[in-house]
Amino acid sequence: MINVGIFGASGYTGLETIKILRKHPQVKLIFATSESGAGQNLRDIYPISWDMPLVAAADAPLNKVQAVFCCLPHGASMSTVAAARQESACVIDLSADFRLTDAAVYEKWYQVPHAEPDLLAEAVYGLSEVNRADIGAANLVANPGCYPTSILLALYPLLQRKLLDLTMPIIADSKSGVSGAGRKATLKSHFVEANENLSPYSIGQSHRHVAEMAETINRLGGVGEKLIFSPHLVPISRGMLSTIYVTLNKDMTAEQIQKLFQQTYADKPMVKILPLGQLATIAHTQNSHLAVISITAVTPRQLILCSSIDNLGKGAAGQAVQNFNLMFGVNESEGLI
């Protein structure tokens, strides 16, 4: 068994991570932290039938675990990750604190200095299907954001084979459930604001997730600065759908593109490619840990890719556990399917 601890257990991603790990045959949960709920049980905070005692982060026995999941907001993870690494625990960090390789870029986008810049070089970007080998050898994995997961998985087969026209924009229009805004109440997630509404926010190139998407696109041979990203809040609890418009650098048939995507993800159990003529929807992945992608050829060079994930599943806790599995040599879909 692998002893595991959870930081930030009372947030949505923390709860989702615990739900998965409770049923994981290779995991023993040693502790779960919550600063606001320390001394209580998780069922005092959520309507669940099982129990999980909550402790303050300072009381977490890091010397008794082999791995920790940090389900904390950006800025709050840095010191916790550093403390865990000092105790030689492997870390899967679900915040944005280690997703970018440059501390100055992090500060630009997140408006706080990076307190642990030396750890940035150690961190592996945890896009499971793309960085499998590096994740398997890592001690610190930066779990991607939900929007980047949905968009990058759809772009990866084309970037990998250098098929994108680098002079043309990549346009990504994404819709997310309200849980993507986190559990802390905000005006935009207020029921009256979100219900029966569809709200764009941080559109163009202003959303913080643009930085990690651009960095990964550049690393894979594309031009990240060509990304135009428009996120929207939809009145559902969970789920995400990204519709991505791209231009190829040569003519290809829909069948050729379909085969290309199927070959890319043939040995990757957490990504499913729909048959031609079917379109990915939020319902395809809601309450699951899968990514489902559909391909539509508009012209021989223009494609519309629809990429569906659950923002709390493959977009957060599900991918975090998938990365944990890869780090510890466990079947990557263990506990997820």
RODO-2510 file (C-alpha; in nm, 4 decimals, decimal comma):
residues 337
     n   res          X          Y          Z
     1     m     0,0000     0,0000     0,0000
     2     i     0,1049     0,3585    -0,0676
     3     n     0,0482     0,5998     0,2219
     4     v    -0,1065     0,9247     0,1019
     5     g    -0,2037     1,2620     0,2509
     6     i    -0,4385     1,5313     0,1188
     7     f    -0,3940     1,9057     0,1730
     8     g    -0,7042     2,1173     0,1188
     9     a    -0,9567     1,8388     0,1676
    10     s    -1,2583     2,0658     0,2168
    11     g    -1,2492     2,2184    -0,1342
    12     y    -1,4228     2,0638    -0,4344
    13     t    -1,1054     1,9131    -0,5793
    14     g    -0,9942     1,7910    -0,2384
    15     l    -1,3243     1,6128    -0,1835
    16     e    -1,3149     1,4640    -0,5334
    17     t    -0,9594     1,3397    -0,4811
    18     i    -1,0545     1,1725    -0,1537
    19     k    -1,3567     1,0074    -0,3169
    20     i    -1,1259     0,8448    -0,5735
    21     l    -0,8496     0,7479    -0,3325
    22     r    -1,0900     0,5895    -0,0817
    23     k    -1,1615     0,3231    -0,3437
    24     h    -0,8088     0,2990    -0,4847
    25     p    -0,6780    -0,0530    -0,4113
    26     q    -0,3165     0,0646    -0,3743
    27     v    -0,3781     0,3616    -0,1410
    28     k    -0,4071     0,4116     0,2336
    29     l    -0,5248     0,7600     0,3331
    30     i    -0,3207     0,8802     0,6309
    31     f    -0,4394     1,2391     0,6736
    32     a    -0,6555     1,5133     0,5251
    33     t    -0,6110     1,8802     0,6103
    34     s    -0,8432     2,1778     0,6234
    35     e    -0,7542     2,5034     0,7948
    36     s    -1,1176     2,6063     0,8313
    37     g    -1,2358     2,2577     0,9280
    38     a    -0,9507     2,1350     1,1494
    39     g    -1,0847     1,9268     1,4360
    40     q    -1,4009     1,8405     1,2450
    41     n    -1,4851     1,5518     1,0133
    42     l    -1,5372     1,5892     0,6409
    43     r    -1,8999     1,4825     0,6823
    44     d    -1,9508     1,7904     0,9018
    45     i    -1,8779     1,9974     0,5909
    46     y    -2,0264     1,7850     0,3100
    47     p    -2,3370     1,5610     0,3074
    48     i    -2,1447     1,2327     0,2794
    49     s    -2,2042     0,9024     0,4572
    50     w    -1,8409     0,8175     0,5358
    51     d    -1,5944     0,9787     0,7717
    52     m    -1,2594     1,1532     0,7298
    53     p    -1,1031     1,3420     1,0226
    54     l    -0,9590     1,6823     0,9322
    55     v    -0,6401     1,8287     1,0768
    56     a    -0,4556     2,1566     1,0374
    57     a    -0,1717     2,1517     0,7835
    58     a     0,0820     2,2099     1,0610
    59     d    -0,0284     1,8839     1,2242
    60     a    -0,0071     1,6719     0,9093
    61     p     0,2393     1,3802     0,9623
    62     l     0,4427     1,4215     0,6443
    63     n     0,6971     1,1659     0,7664
    64     k     0,4296     0,8950     0,7456
    65     v     0,3330     0,9340     0,3799
    66     q     0,4958     0,8565     0,0465
    67     a     0,2817     1,0983    -0,1532
    68     v     0,0653     1,4045    -0,1004
    69     f    -0,1988     1,5745    -0,3116
    70     c    -0,2032     1,9535    -0,2685
    71     c    -0,5559     2,0724    -0,3426
    72     l    -0,4866     2,4302    -0,2381
    73     p    -0,5345     2,7644    -0,4173
    74     h    -0,2457     2,9179    -0,6109
    75     g    -0,0030     3,0910    -0,3791
    76     a    -0,0921     2,8611    -0,0901
    77     s     0,0682     2,5470    -0,2310
    78     m     0,4295     2,6642    -0,2503
    79     s     0,5289     2,6276     0,1150
    80     t     0,3330     2,3030     0,1526
    81     v     0,4984     2,1487    -0,1516
    82     a     0,8407     2,2532    -0,0241
    83     a     0,7737     2,0998     0,3174
    84     a     0,6557     1,7744     0,1615
    85     r     0,9608     1,7508    -0,0627
    86     q     1,1881     1,8109     0,2378
    87     e     1,0312     1,4988     0,3889
    88     s     1,0932     1,3147     0,0585
    89     a     0,7224     1,2757    -0,0163
    90     c     0,6210     1,2781    -0,3811
    91     v     0,3806     1,5612    -0,4607
    92     i     0,0936     1,6045    -0,7027
    93     d     0,0064     1,9736    -0,6879
    94     l    -0,3363     2,0734    -0,8205
    95     s    -0,2729     2,4473    -0,7929
    96     a    -0,1076     2,6628    -1,0578
    97     d     0,2055     2,7183    -0,8492
    98     f     0,4369     2,4827    -1,0398
    99     r     0,2830     2,4701    -1,3872
   100     l     0,5040     2,7414    -1,5353
   101     t     0,8792     2,7058    -1,5723
   102     d     0,9668     3,0730    -1,5199
   103     a     0,9100     3,2441    -1,1835
   104     a     0,8830     3,5843    -1,3520
   105     v     0,6085     3,4584    -1,5846
   106     y     0,4267     3,3110    -1,2852
   107     e     0,4413     3,6449    -1,1018
   108     k     0,3154     3,8300    -1,4108
   109     w     0,0053     3,6115    -1,4418
   110     y    -0,0695     3,5414    -1,0750
   111     q     0,0390     3,8726    -0,9206
   112     v     0,2431     3,7115    -0,6407
   113     p     0,6171     3,6337    -0,6259
   114     h     0,7088     3,2673    -0,6470
   115     a     0,8397     3,1617    -0,3054
   116     e     1,0021     2,8367    -0,4240
   117     p     1,1611     2,9087    -0,7639
   118     d     1,4202     2,6331    -0,7220
   119     l     1,1431     2,3730    -0,7246
   120     l     1,0161     2,4894    -1,0637
   121     a     1,3000     2,3026    -1,2349
   122     e     1,2000     1,9836    -1,0525
   123     a     0,8322     2,0032    -1,1459
   124     v     0,6938     1,8053    -1,4410
   125     y     0,3833     1,9359    -1,6156
   126     g     0,1273     1,6649    -1,5518
   127     l    -0,0557     1,6365    -1,8824
   128     s    -0,0670     1,2608    -1,8453
   129     e    -0,0968     1,1510    -2,2083
   130     v     0,1727     1,3910    -2,3297
   131     n     0,4377     1,3686    -2,0560
   132     r     0,3902     1,0063    -1,9477
   133     a     0,7589     0,9111    -1,9279
   134     d     0,8658     1,2247    -1,7399
   135     i     0,5774     1,1891    -1,4955
   136     g     0,6838     0,8320    -1,4247
   137     a     1,0249     0,9554    -1,3120
   138     a     0,9033     1,2665    -1,1275
   139     n     0,8865     1,3537    -0,7580
   140     l     0,6819     1,6701    -0,8162
   141     v     0,4018     1,6885    -1,0716
   142     a     0,2134     2,0078    -1,1520
   143     n    -0,1389     1,9005    -1,2405
   144     p    -0,2678     2,1039    -1,5374
   145     g    -0,5638     2,3347    -1,5216
   146     c    -0,9002     2,2084    -1,6444
   147     y    -0,9232     2,4348    -1,9487
   148     p    -0,5665     2,3515    -2,0621
   149     t    -0,6356     1,9787    -2,0245
   150     s    -0,9390     1,9929    -2,2523
   151     i    -0,7690     2,2123    -2,5137
   152     l    -0,4193     2,0626    -2,5161
   153     l    -0,5410     1,7035    -2,5452
   154     a    -0,7347     1,8029    -2,8555
   155     l    -0,4378     1,9869    -3,0079
   156     y    -0,1697     1,7322    -2,9172
   157     p    -0,2066     1,4901    -3,2144
   158     l    -0,1752     1,7830    -3,4564
   159     l     0,1117     1,9507    -3,2724
   160     q     0,2977     1,6217    -3,2378
   161     r     0,2972     1,5755    -3,6164
   162     k     0,3590     1,9426    -3,7031
   163     l     0,0288     1,9695    -3,8893
   164     l    -0,0897     2,3123    -3,7730
   165     d    -0,0551     2,6209    -3,9897
   166     l     0,1625     2,8306    -3,7586
   167     t     0,0508     3,1561    -3,9216
   168     m    -0,3128     3,1054    -3,8251
   169     p    -0,4819     3,1524    -3,4873
   170     i    -0,5941     2,8686    -3,2629
   171     i    -0,9390     2,9676    -3,1378
   172     a    -1,0659     2,7897    -2,8276
   173     d    -1,4176     2,8531    -2,6983
   174     s    -1,4739     2,6748    -2,3659
   175     k    -1,7720     2,6246    -2,1348
   176     s    -1,7301     2,5215    -1,7694
   177     g    -1,9602     2,4287    -1,4837
   178     v    -1,9780     2,6553    -1,1799
   179     s    -1,7652     2,4240    -0,9630
   180     g    -1,4680     2,5386    -1,1723
   181     a    -1,4853     2,8677    -0,9828
   182     g    -1,4119     2,6882    -0,6549
   183     r    -1,6146     2,6559    -0,3351
   184     k    -1,5539     3,0067    -0,2049
   185     a    -1,8563     3,2214    -0,2837
   186     t    -1,8110     3,4903    -0,5493
   187     l    -2,0569     3,7136    -0,7300
   188     k    -2,0204     3,5300    -1,0627
   189     s    -2,0922     3,1917    -0,8990
   190     h    -2,3919     3,3239    -0,7026
   191     f    -2,7044     3,1258    -0,7989
   192     v    -2,8957     3,4293    -0,9225
   193     e    -2,6012     3,5394    -1,1397
   194     a    -2,5207     3,1971    -1,2858
   195     n    -2,8608     3,0321    -1,3202
   196     e    -3,0227     3,0553    -1,6653
   197     n    -2,7234     3,2512    -1,7871
   198     l    -2,4137     3,2060    -2,0039
   199     s    -2,1252     3,4335    -1,9094
   200     p    -1,7958     3,4889    -2,0900
   201     y    -1,5085     3,6020    -1,8701
   202     s    -1,1356     3,6772    -1,9091
   203     i    -1,1708     3,6328    -2,2850
   204     g    -0,9016     3,6755    -2,5505
   205     q    -0,5608     3,6247    -2,3932
   206     s    -0,6267     3,7399    -2,0371
   207     h    -0,7229     3,4203    -1,8531
   208     r    -0,4412     3,2834    -1,6348
   209     h    -0,4597     2,9439    -1,8023
   210     v    -0,3390     3,1024    -2,1271
   211     a     0,0160     3,1064    -1,9906
   212     e     0,0409     2,7320    -1,9345
   213     m    -0,1355     2,6537    -2,2623
   214     a     0,0982     2,8820    -2,4567
   215     e     0,4045     2,7326    -2,2872
   216     t     0,2983     2,3778    -2,3729
   217     i     0,1993     2,4659    -2,7301
   218     n     0,5414     2,6262    -2,7807
   219     r     0,7154     2,3231    -2,6303
   220     l     0,5325     2,0984    -2,8766
   221     g     0,6395     2,3055    -3,1758
   222     g     0,3403     2,5356    -3,2160
   223     v     0,3015     2,9083    -3,1583
   224     g     0,1364     2,9621    -2,8225
   225     e     0,0924     3,3322    -2,8865
   226     k    -0,1585     3,2400    -3,1615
   227     l    -0,4037     3,1048    -2,9036
   228     i    -0,7253     3,3027    -2,8611
   229     f    -0,9131     3,1685    -2,5612
   230     s    -1,2702     3,2452    -2,4545
   231     p    -1,3930     3,0744    -2,1354
   232     h    -1,7583     3,0811    -2,0338
   233     l    -1,9493     2,9908    -1,7187
   234     v    -2,2573     2,7745    -1,7738
   235     p    -2,5270     2,7001    -1,5128
   236     i    -2,4339     2,3391    -1,4370
   237     s    -2,2487     2,2042    -1,1351
   238     r    -1,9674     2,0303    -1,3209
   239     g    -1,8487     1,9527    -1,6718
   240     m    -1,6525     2,1227    -1,9477
   241     l    -1,6628     2,1426    -2,3253
   242     s    -1,4021     2,3153    -2,5424
   243     t    -1,4698     2,3846    -2,9095
   244     i    -1,1413     2,4503    -3,0890
   245     y    -1,0957     2,5898    -3,4398
   246     v    -0,7655     2,5183    -3,6170
   247     t    -0,6119     2,5394    -3,9637
   248     l    -0,3852     2,2682    -4,1045
   249     n    -0,0741     2,3288    -4,3132
   250     k    -0,1782     2,0721    -4,5759
   251     d    -0,4946     1,9170    -4,7128
   252     m    -0,6227     1,6142    -4,5213
   253     t    -0,9456     1,4176    -4,5275
   254     a    -1,1654     1,3707    -4,2233
   255     e    -1,0778     1,0011    -4,2308
   256     q    -0,7044     1,0758    -4,2213
   257     i    -0,7443     1,3075    -3,9240
   258     q    -0,9671     1,0576    -3,7463
   259     k    -0,7068     0,7820    -3,7916
   260     l    -0,4346     1,0140    -3,6665
   261     f    -0,6235     1,0871    -3,3428
   262     q    -0,7119     0,7221    -3,2903
   263     q    -0,3468     0,6197    -3,3322
   264     t    -0,2287     0,8904    -3,0913
   265     y    -0,4595     0,7786    -2,8123
   266     a    -0,4834     0,4053    -2,8883
   267     d    -0,2800     0,3086    -2,5794
   268     k    -0,4119     0,5865    -2,3560
   269     p    -0,7159     0,4574    -2,1674
   270     m    -0,8394     0,7897    -2,0327
   271     v    -0,8952     0,9504    -2,3764
   272     k    -1,1690     0,8376    -2,6148
   273     i    -1,2080     0,9502    -2,9770
   274     l    -1,5646     0,9510    -3,1046
   275     p    -1,6492     0,8113    -3,4509
   276     l    -1,6836     1,0618    -3,7336
   277     g    -2,0270     1,2189    -3,7324
   278     q    -2,0596     1,2113    -3,3534
   279     l    -1,9957     1,5240    -3,1474
   280     a    -1,8529     1,5364    -2,7957
   281     t    -2,0864     1,6829    -2,5343
   282     i    -2,0585     1,7617    -2,1655
   283     a    -2,2737     1,4556    -2,0934
   284     h    -2,0068     1,2266    -2,2436
   285     t    -1,7727     1,2858    -1,9492
   286     q    -1,9714     1,4367    -1,6639
   287     n    -1,8898     1,2588    -1,3356
   288     s    -1,6132     1,0594    -1,5067
   289     h    -1,2341     1,0833    -1,5397
   290     l    -1,2253     1,0550    -1,9186
   291     a    -1,1587     1,2986    -2,2011
   292     v    -1,3779     1,2544    -2,5096
   293     i    -1,2836     1,4241    -2,8378
   294     s    -1,4660     1,4584    -3,1685
   295     i    -1,3311     1,5808    -3,5026
   296     t    -1,5220     1,7712    -3,7709
   297     a    -1,3540     1,8644    -4,1001
   298     v    -1,4994     2,1890    -4,2371
   299     t    -1,2626     2,2052    -4,5363
   300     p    -0,9515     1,9988    -4,6190
   301     r    -0,7551     2,2399    -4,3984
   302     q    -1,0007     2,3611    -4,1377
   303     l    -1,1052     2,1539    -3,8376
   304     i    -1,3411     2,1923    -3,5449
   305     l    -1,2380     1,9847    -3,2441
   306     c    -1,4803     1,9301    -2,9564
   307     s    -1,3150     1,8190    -2,6330
   308     s    -1,5184     1,7155    -2,3297
   309     i    -1,3921     1,6580    -1,9757
   310     d    -1,5331     1,6855    -1,6251
   311     n    -1,3591     1,9875    -1,4724
   312     l    -1,3346     1,8086    -1,1356
   313     g    -1,2478     1,4730    -1,2955
   314     k    -0,9998     1,4658    -1,5833
   315     g    -0,9647     1,8415    -1,5302
   316     a    -0,8467     1,8057    -1,1696
   317     a    -0,8717     1,5087    -0,9301
   318     g    -0,8958     1,2354    -1,1939
   319     q    -0,5844     1,3487    -1,3752
   320     a    -0,4067     1,3973    -1,0415
   321     v    -0,4706     1,0331    -0,9507
   322     q    -0,3714     0,9261    -1,3025
   323     n    -0,0406     1,1080    -1,2499
   324     f    -0,0031     0,9482    -0,9075
   325     n    -0,0472     0,6070    -1,0713
   326     l     0,2203     0,6858    -1,3293
   327     m     0,4605     0,8100    -1,0592
   328     f     0,4264     0,4882    -0,8588
   329     g     0,4241     0,2424    -1,1471
   330     v     0,0569     0,1555    -1,1032
   331     n    -0,1764     0,0979    -1,3980
   332     e    -0,2630     0,4543    -1,4944
   333     s    -0,6395     0,3963    -1,4922
   334     e    -0,6361     0,2291    -1,1464
   335     g    -0,9193     0,3678    -0,9369
   336     l    -1,0502     0,5747    -1,2283
   337     i    -1,2468     0,3395    -1,4533
***
